[in-house]
């Protein structure tokens, strides 16, 4: 005769919510009294001016919502440094409207001004450098009403950035000498880069699918080497003053035969006054791939076996592999697939708490920025009845148990079909057996 004994354990879920400081608070560590920190989202309904000798620091993950025609003027120092996981975003407050510009004036502190891992979208003219030369690194400048970047008497450095889908031009240079490297300049309906009376240096960048001309030079003396220049509608490079010869050697033009137009091949057209020979017969692998996590969503609660899924892409190469790890101390492991990838995550052997999922793609040369999101594991606790459980005498039975959970609020036990008994956090209980009250199997 065997008695049926059932046991359940109920675990509590403890969530920790970090508080955030109010916006616009003064910096207190290693900064002077004229330094201001934005560490929460902002809404700007009127122009914001950073005065001379004043510093504005914007923390990673902050979103700045800007009203129509409202601008940010930098006459002191702007430090907007996000991360790949937590970029800073400047965007329109209202859908369908365009805010103004981020203008760096002549008194801005070039050595200290930087935009890193920023997304600048739906501006009238995204970044305007007027006798100023800030660092623009790993930024996305998208969907501007006119130009993505306007440079006037500027030697700004623009690197590893995307200037795409701006309604007129990507980058406009006037009397400027910027350095543009590792950038993607694409899908601008008119011109990718326009240069007048300027000496830009453009290398290791991709000038792709601009609606009219990839690179337009008027009375300029640029250096254009080791780029991918292709699929631009009219010209890859157009020189409006052919007497000023342009150095555009060692570029890939979209075909192994070289550029078309005055060139010998079938790639993007070039005009007179462009030195193209030698050219590259194959596409350069210049840009790192991108990687995203599609499932689960941020702050999801997971249990059991979970299929983590995502996607990756690369504009100038193929993704070789995608790797995933759990938490900082985890080991990178290869996922299944590349463009669409899956990683099987077994949560059952982990403690119930918060974890971070990381993913990155590799194209044989470059790793992507690391995608990440926070989740919580909350598996049902496992309870095991100890073998030492025994009948003490004919009328009682001592049962004890163990669990893998650390956050037990209470246990409930029952014997046969009787009512559940709350025994608190105790891990043993003595049943009193009454004849006729037990369920025999």
Beta strands, then each sheet from edge to edge (+ up, - down):
strand 1: 5-11
strand 2: 25-26
strand 3: 35-38
strand 4: 42-44
strand 5: 48-50
strand 6: 55-58
strand 7: 63-66
strand 8: 72-74
strand 9: 77-81
strand 10: 88-92
strand 11: 102-104
strand 12: 114-116
strand 13: 118-121
strand 14: 127-130
strand 15: 135-137
strand 16: 140-142
strand 17: 147-152
strand 18: 157-159
strand 19: 162-164
strand 20: 169-174
strand 21: 179-181
strand 22: 184-186
strand 23: 191-196
strand 24: 201-203
strand 25: 206-208
strand 26: 213-218
strand 27: 223-225
strand 28: 228-230
strand 29: 235-239
strand 30: 246-247
strand 31: 260-261
strand 32: 269-270
strand 33: 274-275
strand 34: 290-295
strand 35: 301-302
strand 36: 305-313
strand 37: 321-326
strand 38: 333-334
strand 39: 340-346
strand 40: 354-362
strand 41: 371-377
strand 42: 383-385
strand 43: 390-393
strand 44: 396-403
strand 45: 408-415
strand 46: 421-424
strand 47: 428-432
sheet 1: 1+ 45- 46+
sheet 2: 2+ 3- 6- 9- 12- 15- 18- 21- 24- 27-
sheet 3: 4+ 7+ 10+ 13+ 16+ 19+ 22+ 25+ 28+
sheet 4: 5+ 8+ 11+ 14+ 17+ 20+ 23+ 26+ 29+
sheet 5: 30+ 33+
sheet 6: 31+ 32+
sheet 7: 34+ 36- 39+
sheet 8: 35+ 41+ 40- 37+ 38-
sheet 9: 42+ 44- 43+
sheet 10: 42+ 44- 47+
end
